[in-house]
């Protein structure tokens, strides 16, 4: 149709946060009490949605990298998310996206 434009796909908005995720078996055994495993989670909000999906960050990033290798997900998005994740883990300010 004339006059229609293709909408450029927008990357999801992702934030990072530490969560307790299961138990740290080694630390629990050494302490004699339950010690939680603390991992970074990705909070993913699709463009145009208010719903937030939470996933363990490393698992989510690995899955997206696999999808990018198969041509099903933009590699530049994965690289940006990986840089943001690494900055978060190091306690640095996250790269700004305009």
N, C-alpha and C positions, 0 to 999 in steps of 0.2 A: 504494500500500500504506500502511496505517496504521502509524504509528510510525517511518517512515523520514524522515530529514531530508536536505535538499539540502546537499551539502558546498560551502561557499563556495570559489570558486577562489582560489588563493594565487599571488601574483606570484613570478616566478623570483628567486633570489638572484643579484645581479650585483656583481662587483668589477671594478676597473679596474687596468690595468697597462700600462706602456710595453713595447713589443716592437720589435725590428728587423723591418721589413717591406719587403723589396725594397731598391733602391738609390736614393739621391738623385742623379739624373743631373747636375744643375747643380753640386752640391758636389763630386761625383766628378770632373767635368771640370776644375773649378778646382783641385782638389788633385792631380790626376794619379794618383789611386788610388781604389779603390772606397770610397765613404762610404755607410753604410746609412741608409735612411729610417727614422726612429723615429716610431711612431704609438701612440696609446692603443688598447688592445684591451679589449673587454668580455668577461669570463669569466662565462658564464651557466650557472646550475645550476637546473633546474626543481625546483619544490617536490616533495619526496619522492624525489628522484633523487640519485645520487652522481656522475653523469656531468656533465662540464663541457664546454661548447661555447665556443670562442673565436672572436670576430669583431672586425674593425676597428670601434671604438666608433662613430664617426660614421656609417658605413654601416649598422650595426645600428640605431642610434637613428633614422636617417632612414626605414628600412624599417618600424620599429614606429610611427612617426608617421603614415606612409602607411596602415598597417593600422588605426590609431585613427581616421583620417578616414573610413575605409570602415566603421567600426563593428565591426571584427573584433578589436580589442585595446583594453583599457581606457586611455583618455586619461590618467587620473590616474597610472597606472603610468609612462607615457612621461614625463610631467612630472617625476615623482620621479627617474627615471633620468637625465633631462637635468640636473636640479639636482645630482645626485651627480657626474655627469661633469664639469660646469662647476667644481664645487668641487675635484675631483681635479686638473684641469688647472691651476687657480689655486694648487694646493698647500695648499688649506684642508682642514680636517677635514670628513669627509663627514657629511651629515645623518644622525642616528641614527634608526632605525626600530625601534619597540618590538615 
